[in-house]
Amino acid sequence: MLIPQLMFLNKLRKSNTPTSLPPRPPQPGGDDETNADPNWLRRQITNTLLMVVGVFSAGFGLESFLLPSGFLDGGVTGVSLLVTRIFHLPLPVLIVVLNLPFVLMAWRQLDPSVAIRTLLGIVGLAIVLATVPFPIVTSDKLLISVFGGFFLGAGIGLAMRGGGVLDGTEIMAIYLSKKSSASVGDIILVFNILIFGVAAWVLSIETALYSILAYLSAAKTIDFVIDGLEEYTGVTIVSGRSDAIRRMITEKLGRGATVYNGKRGFGTHGQQPNPIDIVFTVITRLEISQLKTEVELIDRQAFMVMHSVKDTKGGMIKKRPLH
């Protein structure tokens, strides 16, 4: 279901790949992570708070919206809701039991720390569902689908910001993709199609359609929680007045810029002899219009290429909150 969650897990899988770097020599006073990173404790507290808030948000979305109406979601959570609806089994138990194999898989395929945080998040969600008496907010089916998906997606997104996951579907998809030629996204898509297909057959087409709406609401909310309001754009500028453009970017826009050498590739001979500086910067989408205007004032012949940037770290880009 959750493509941002998939990207998060893929990053962890890559970061877990062994390298040939030599071991770090012992540090004075110990070699634990707290000595290596002075912000370790603060980051752990922040991640824990994000996980806790995420668990309660997901529990609220399930108990107050989706579960009373019988609507589903994608992934293992959707399977748990479907089994609960058909066989009247307790949802907290199903969420733990159905996710447990994927937690063990995460331990072997990804990182033990991720598996531990995932297990704690799933068990925490089960405890919240079993003990917290969330009220039923509305009986309107449209509101249930939209806001049930919203609170569930917000919970999953916050848990991901805290370094864990609340659904094991993506772990399963990563494992199967390594054993077959199918991509992770294709496996997740097929899995969710099967869930909604079974819901349409066993329950009703109306229930399946409302469940798809809840799924879409959750997916978009996860995008919002992880990526925030600001969408970054990478801009490459080729101009004969690159130094003036660089100064404009750093002084007027307050952004960082990278300048590297290049050669023009047009003309009769396919390549112009004189080298040229190429400017690269990352801005928010709200600054695109200003950048275009300023570049045009400096060099009307400047060549600009823009592309979406999923995330940034460091430099002169404003940090997102709760990261």
C-alpha positions as CSV (number, residue, x, y, z in Angstrom):
1,M,0.0,0.0,0.0
2,L,2.5,2.5,1.2
3,I,5.1,3.6,-1.4
4,P,6.9,6.1,0.9
5,Q,7.2,3.3,3.5
6,L,8.6,1.1,0.7
7,M,11.3,3.7,-0.1
8,F,12.1,3.9,3.6
9,L,12.7,0.2,3.8
10,N,14.7,0.1,0.6
11,K,17.0,2.7,2.1
12,L,17.5,0.6,5.2
13,R,18.2,-2.5,3.1
14,K,20.9,-0.6,1.1
15,S,22.4,0.8,4.3
16,N,22.7,-2.7,5.7
17,T,24.9,-3.8,2.8
18,P,28.4,-4.8,4.0
19,T,31.3,-2.6,2.9
20,S,35.0,-3.0,2.8
21,L,35.7,-0.1,5.1
22,P,38.0,-0.9,8.1
23,P,36.6,-0.9,11.6
24,R,36.6,2.4,13.5
25,P,39.3,2.5,16.2
26,P,38.1,2.6,19.8
27,Q,37.3,6.0,21.1
28,P,38.3,7.4,24.5
29,G,35.7,6.8,27.1
30,G,33.9,4.0,25.2
31,D,32.9,3.0,21.7
32,D,29.1,3.1,22.1
33,E,26.7,5.1,19.9
34,T,26.1,7.8,22.4
35,N,29.8,8.7,22.3
36,A,29.9,8.6,18.5
37,D,26.8,10.8,18.2
38,P,26.1,13.5,20.8
39,N,22.5,13.9,19.5
40,W,21.7,10.2,19.8
41,L,19.6,10.5,23.0
42,R,17.6,13.4,21.7
43,R,16.9,11.6,18.4
44,Q,15.8,8.5,20.2
45,I,13.4,10.5,22.4
46,T,12.0,12.2,19.3
47,N,11.6,8.9,17.4
48,T,9.9,7.3,20.4
49,L,7.4,10.2,20.7
50,L,6.7,10.0,16.9
51,M,6.0,6.2,17.3
52,V,3.7,6.7,20.2
53,V,1.7,9.5,18.5
54,G,1.6,7.4,15.4
55,V,0.3,4.4,17.2
56,F,-2.5,6.4,18.8
57,S,-3.5,8.1,15.5
58,A,-3.6,4.7,13.7
59,G,-5.6,3.2,16.5
60,F,-8.1,6.1,16.4
61,G,-8.5,5.8,12.7
62,L,-9.2,2.0,13.0
63,E,-11.4,2.0,16.1
64,S,-13.4,5.2,15.5
65,F,-13.9,4.9,11.7
66,L,-12.9,1.8,9.8
67,L,-13.6,-1.0,12.2
68,P,-17.2,-0.1,13.1
69,S,-18.2,0.4,9.5
70,G,-16.5,-2.7,8.2
71,F,-14.3,-0.8,5.7
72,L,-10.8,-2.0,4.9
73,D,-7.4,-0.7,4.1
74,G,-4.5,-2.2,2.1
75,G,-1.6,-4.3,3.4
76,V,-1.6,-6.5,6.4
77,T,-3.9,-4.1,8.2
78,G,-6.5,-4.6,5.5
79,V,-6.2,-8.4,5.8
80,S,-6.6,-8.1,9.6
81,L,-9.7,-6.0,9.1
82,L,-11.1,-8.4,6.5
83,V,-10.6,-11.5,8.7
84,T,-12.1,-9.6,11.7
85,R,-15.2,-8.7,9.6
86,I,-15.7,-12.3,8.3
87,F,-14.7,-14.5,11.3
88,H,-15.3,-11.9,14.2
89,L,-11.8,-12.5,15.6
90,P,-10.2,-9.7,17.7
91,L,-8.4,-7.2,15.6
92,P,-5.5,-6.6,18.1
93,V,-4.5,-10.2,18.1
94,L,-4.7,-10.5,14.3
95,I,-2.5,-7.4,13.8
96,V,0.2,-9.0,15.9
97,V,-0.1,-12.5,14.6
98,L,-0.2,-11.6,10.9
99,N,2.7,-9.1,11.1
100,L,4.9,-11.3,13.2
101,P,6.4,-13.3,10.2
102,F,7.3,-10.1,8.5
103,V,9.0,-8.8,11.6
104,L,11.1,-11.9,11.7
105,M,11.8,-11.4,8.0
106,A,12.9,-7.8,8.7
107,W,15.3,-9.0,11.3
108,R,17.0,-11.2,8.7
109,Q,16.6,-9.1,5.5
110,L,17.0,-5.5,6.8
111,D,18.2,-4.4,10.2
112,P,17.6,-5.8,13.7
113,S,16.9,-2.3,15.0
114,V,14.2,-1.8,12.4
115,A,12.7,-5.1,13.3
116,I,12.6,-4.2,17.0
117,R,11.0,-0.8,16.4
118,T,8.5,-2.4,14.0
119,L,7.6,-5.0,16.6
120,L,7.2,-2.4,19.4
121,G,5.0,-0.3,17.1
122,I,2.8,-3.2,16.1
123,V,2.5,-4.5,19.7
124,G,1.8,-0.9,20.8
125,L,-0.9,-0.6,18.2
126,A,-2.5,-3.8,19.4
127,I,-2.4,-2.7,23.0
128,V,-4.0,0.6,22.1
129,L,-6.8,-1.1,20.1
130,A,-7.5,-3.5,23.0
131,T,-7.4,-1.0,25.9
132,V,-8.3,2.5,24.7
133,P,-12.1,3.1,24.3
134,F,-12.1,5.3,21.1
135,P,-15.5,6.8,20.4
136,I,-17.4,6.2,17.1
137,V,-17.3,9.7,15.5
138,T,-19.7,9.4,12.6
139,S,-21.9,7.1,10.6
140,D,-21.5,8.9,7.3
141,K,-19.7,6.5,5.0
142,L,-17.9,9.1,3.0
143,L,-16.5,10.8,6.1
144,I,-15.6,7.4,7.5
145,S,-13.5,6.5,4.4
146,V,-11.8,9.9,4.1
147,F,-11.0,10.5,7.8
148,G,-10.5,6.9,8.7
149,G,-7.8,6.7,6.0
150,F,-6.5,10.1,7.1
151,F,-5.8,9.1,10.7
152,L,-4.5,5.7,9.8
153,G,-2.2,7.2,7.2
154,A,-1.0,9.9,9.7
155,G,-0.2,7.2,12.2
156,I,1.7,5.1,9.8
157,G,3.6,8.2,8.5
158,L,4.5,9.3,11.9
159,A,5.7,5.9,12.8
160,M,7.9,5.9,9.7
161,R,9.3,9.3,10.7
162,G,10.2,7.6,14.0
163,G,12.1,4.8,12.3
164,G,9.6,2.0,12.3
165,V,6.6,0.6,10.4
166,L,3.2,-0.5,11.4
167,D,2.5,-2.8,8.4
168,G,4.6,-5.7,7.2
169,T,3.5,-5.8,3.6
170,E,6.5,-4.0,2.3
171,I,8.9,-6.3,4.0
172,M,7.2,-9.2,2.4
173,A,7.3,-7.5,-1.0
174,I,11.1,-6.8,-0.7
175,Y,11.7,-10.5,0.1
176,L,9.6,-11.7,-2.8
177,S,11.2,-9.3,-5.2
178,K,14.6,-10.8,-4.4
179,K,13.3,-14.3,-5.2
180,S,11.5,-13.3,-8.4
181,S,11.6,-10.9,-11.3
182,A,8.7,-8.8,-10.0
183,S,9.3,-5.4,-8.6
184,V,8.4,-4.4,-5.1
185,G,5.7,-2.0,-6.3
186,D,4.1,-4.6,-8.5
187,I,3.9,-7.1,-5.6
188,I,2.3,-4.5,-3.3
189,L,-0.2,-3.6,-6.0
190,V,-1.2,-7.2,-6.7
191,F,-1.5,-7.8,-2.9
192,N,-3.8,-4.9,-2.4
193,I,-5.9,-5.7,-5.5
194,L,-6.5,-9.2,-4.1
195,I,-7.6,-7.7,-0.8
196,F,-10.1,-5.4,-2.4
197,G,-11.2,-8.1,-4.8
198,V,-12.0,-10.5,-1.9
199,A,-13.8,-7.6,-0.1
200,A,-16.0,-7.0,-3.2
201,W,-16.8,-10.7,-3.5
202,V,-17.3,-11.6,0.2
203,L,-18.7,-8.4,1.5
204,S,-20.0,-6.1,-1.2
205,I,-18.9,-3.9,-4.0
206,E,-19.9,-0.8,-2.1
207,T,-17.7,-1.8,0.9
208,A,-14.8,-2.5,-1.5
209,L,-15.2,0.9,-3.1
210,Y,-15.3,2.8,0.2
211,S,-12.3,0.7,1.3
212,I,-10.3,1.8,-1.8
213,L,-11.2,5.4,-0.9
214,A,-9.9,4.9,2.6
215,Y,-6.7,3.4,1.1
216,L,-6.1,6.4,-1.2
217,S,-6.8,8.8,1.7
218,A,-4.2,6.9,3.9
219,A,-1.6,6.9,1.1
220,K,-1.9,10.6,0.4
221,T,-1.7,11.4,4.1
222,I,1.5,9.3,4.4
223,D,3.0,11.4,1.5
224,F,2.0,14.6,3.4
225,V,3.4,13.5,6.8
226,I,6.7,12.2,5.3
227,D,7.3,14.9,2.7
228,G,5.6,17.9,4.3
229,L,4.2,20.9,2.5
230,E,7.4,21.9,0.8
231,E,8.3,20.1,-2.4
232,Y,11.9,20.5,-3.4
233,T,13.0,21.1,-7.0
234,G,16.5,20.7,-8.3
235,V,17.5,23.3,-10.9
236,T,20.4,23.0,-13.3
237,I,21.4,26.3,-15.0
238,V,23.7,26.6,-18.0
239,S,24.8,30.2,-18.6
240,G,27.7,32.3,-19.6
241,R,27.0,34.4,-16.6
242,S,27.1,31.6,-14.1
243,D,28.9,33.6,-11.4
244,A,26.2,36.3,-11.3
245,I,23.6,33.6,-11.1
246,R,25.4,31.9,-8.3
247,R,25.6,35.2,-6.3
248,M,21.9,35.8,-6.9
249,I,21.0,32.3,-5.6
250,T,23.1,32.6,-2.5
251,E,22.4,36.3,-1.7
252,K,18.8,36.9,-2.9
253,L,17.2,33.5,-2.4
254,G,19.4,32.5,0.5
255,R,20.0,29.0,-1.0
256,G,23.2,27.1,-1.6
257,A,24.6,26.5,-5.1
258,T,27.0,24.0,-6.6
259,V,29.1,25.1,-9.6
260,Y,30.9,22.6,-11.8
261,N,32.6,22.8,-15.2
262,G,31.0,21.6,-18.4
263,K,31.1,22.0,-22.2
264,R,28.4,23.0,-24.5
265,G,27.3,20.3,-26.9
266,F,25.7,22.1,-29.8
267,G,27.0,23.5,-33.1
268,T,28.6,22.1,-36.2
269,H,31.3,20.3,-34.4
270,G,29.0,18.9,-31.7
271,Q,31.0,20.6,-28.9
272,Q,32.0,24.2,-28.3
273,P,35.6,24.7,-27.4
274,N,35.2,27.1,-24.5
275,P,34.2,25.5,-21.1
276,I,31.3,26.9,-19.2
277,D,30.3,26.8,-15.5
278,I,27.0,24.9,-14.7
279,V,25.1,26.0,-11.6
280,F,23.0,23.5,-9.6
281,T,20.7,24.4,-6.7
282,V,17.7,23.0,-4.8
283,I,14.7,25.3,-4.0
284,T,11.1,24.9,-3.0
285,R,8.3,25.1,-5.5
286,L,7.3,28.5,-4.1
287,E,10.6,29.9,-5.2
288,I,10.5,28.7,-8.8
289,S,8.9,31.8,-10.2
290,Q,11.3,34.1,-8.5
291,L,14.3,32.1,-9.7
292,K,13.1,32.2,-13.3
293,T,12.6,35.9,-13.1
294,E,16.0,36.6,-11.6
295,V,17.8,34.3,-14.0
296,E,16.1,36.0,-17.0
297,L,17.2,39.4,-15.8
298,I,20.8,38.2,-15.7
299,D,20.9,36.1,-18.8
300,R,17.9,35.7,-21.2
301,Q,19.7,32.9,-23.0
302,A,20.3,30.8,-19.9
303,F,19.3,27.1,-20.2
304,M,17.4,25.8,-17.2
305,V,16.4,22.2,-16.3
306,M,14.1,21.4,-13.4
307,H,13.3,18.1,-11.7
308,S,11.6,16.9,-8.5
309,V,13.7,16.2,-5.5
310,K,12.3,13.6,-3.0
311,D,14.3,14.8,0.0
312,T,17.3,16.8,1.0
313,K,19.7,16.8,4.0
314,G,22.2,19.5,5.0
315,G,23.2,22.5,3.0
316,M,21.0,25.6,3.0
317,I,17.7,23.9,2.7
318,K,15.3,24.6,5.6
319,K,14.8,21.5,7.7
320,R,11.4,20.0,8.1
321,P,9.9,19.8,11.6
322,L,9.8,16.5,13.5
323,H,12.5,15.0,11.3
